[in-house]
Amino acid sequence: MADGLVILVFVILGNSASGGPFARPLLPEFWRTIGGVLPPGASVDLSRSALFFDGARIAGPILVLAAWSVFGVALALALGGRIMNPVDTEAAAAAGAAV
């Protein structure tokens, strides 16, 4: 379930709204709105500003990427800190394979 949500948000929506091949003002309103707050769009904005505009207006994309990084670390610490017993994991995998 979570994998599908991540793919939907970051790949389907993020890449479509990133503004990579086209400038963001040329995108439809929905894509223009969400493009700057998702990591692919912020990365494109940061790269474009650094390469073509001598680093002008890079604070916004850096803040967006930093916020997503903090959110990801917090989520990983909250959900990924479970200690699993290898024996239980192996037994569950074997039981699933036997069915």
N, C-alpha and C positions, 0 to 999 in steps of 0.2 A: 504494500500500500504506500509506504513512505517513498519507495523508489520511484513509483509512478508520479507522485507529487513533485519530487525533485526534478525528474525529467520534464514534466509539464512546465514548471516555473522557469528553470534555468535554460533548458534546451529549446523547447517550443516557443515560449513567450520571450525569453531572454534574447535568443539569437534573432528572432524576427524583429524585435524592437531595438536592437543594438545600434542601428544606424550605420553599420559598417559600409555597405556598398553605397548607401544614399545618406545624405545629411539628414539629421533628425527633423528639421522643419519640412522636409519633403514627405515624411511619413504621415499616414492617417492619424487623426487625433488620439485614438486609443493607444496606438503603438508609441507615439511621441510622448504621451504622458507616462507610461510605465518604463520606457526605455532607459531613462537616466537613473532610475532607482534600482535596477537589476545589475548584477555584476558584469555581464557581457557589454551592456550599454555604457556603464561607467568606465570599463576598460578601453573601449573604443574612444570615448571622449578624452580620457587621459592620454592615450597614445597620440591621438590627433592633435591635442593641444601641445603636447611635448615636442612632437616632430615638426609640425607645421607652423605653430604660433608661438614658438620660443617659450613655452611653459606658461602661457597666460591662461588663467582660469582653470588651474588644476586642483584647487582646493576642494571643490565640490565632488569630483570623481574620487579623490583620495578619501574623503570622508565617507562616501558611499561604500567603497571597498573596505575601509576600516570597520564600518558598522557591520557589514556582512561577515567580516572575519571574527569580530567579537561575538556576534550571534552564533556563528558556527562553533566557536570554542566553547561557549556557554552550553550549547545544545549537546556537544560531545561530552562535556564534563557531567551534565545532568543525566544523560541517557546511556553513555558509554562506560560509565564507571563500574559496571557490574562485574563481579568476579565470577567466572564460570568454572565449575569443576570439570576437568578434561574427561574424567570417567563418565560423568553424567552426559556430557555432550556426545561422547562416543556411543554410549548406550542408546541415546535418543536417535542418533543417525542409523545405528544398526536396526533398531525397531522400525524406523521408517522405511529402510531398505527391504525388510522382511515382509512388509505388507503388500 
